[in-house]
Amino acid sequence: MEREVLNIVACEGSKRIVRPETYKQWQIRNRRAGFRQLPLDYEVVNKIKNKVKMEYHPNFMLNEDGHWMLQGWKGRIMFGTACWAPSKT
């Protein structure tokens, strides 16, 4: 995981080895595969935000976008977390 983070945070242009798909691309892919996104549990999200604020480096970020919880470093998103369930058809 160390190399993945380094690639996202420190590399630009041709120096970037891997260009991972964005969380929004995964959202489209999951919906096309027959899943629906569930809302975040805001009580859990707030607990995590408080822990990050108190115990993590100030450059570590935790944000929300729709039903996604996004984690990153210095404004760059590294991970997107969401909950999915099969669509009712």
Secondary structure in CASP SS format (residue, H / E / C, confidence):
PFRMAT SS
TARGET T0000
AUTHOR 0000-0000-0000
METHOD secondary structure of the structure
MODEL  1
M C 1.00
E H 1.00
R H 1.00
E H 1.00
V H 1.00
L H 1.00
N H 1.00
I H 1.00
V H 1.00
A H 1.00
C C 1.00
E C 1.00
G H 1.00
S H 1.00
K H 1.00
R C 1.00
I C 1.00
V C 1.00
R C 1.00
P C 1.00
E C 1.00
T C 1.00
Y H 1.00
K H 1.00
Q H 1.00
W H 1.00
Q H 1.00
I H 1.00
R H 1.00
N H 1.00
R H 1.00
R H 1.00
A C 1.00
G C 1.00
F E 1.00
R E 1.00
Q E 1.00
L E 1.00
P C 1.00
L C 1.00
D C 1.00
Y H 1.00
E H 1.00
V H 1.00
V H 1.00
N H 1.00
K H 1.00
I H 1.00
K H 1.00
N H 1.00
K H 1.00
V H 1.00
K H 1.00
M H 1.00
E H 1.00
Y C 1.00
H C 1.00
P C 1.00
N C 1.00
F E 1.00
M E 1.00
L E 1.00
N E 1.00
E E 1.00
D E 1.00
G C 1.00
H C 1.00
W E 1.00
M E 1.00
L E 1.00
Q E 1.00
G E 1.00
W E 1.00
K C 1.00
G C 1.00
R E 1.00
I E 1.00
M E 1.00
F E 1.00
G E 1.00
T E 1.00
A C 1.00
C E 1.00
W E 1.00
A E 1.00
P E 1.00
S C 1.00
K C 1.00
T C 1.00
END
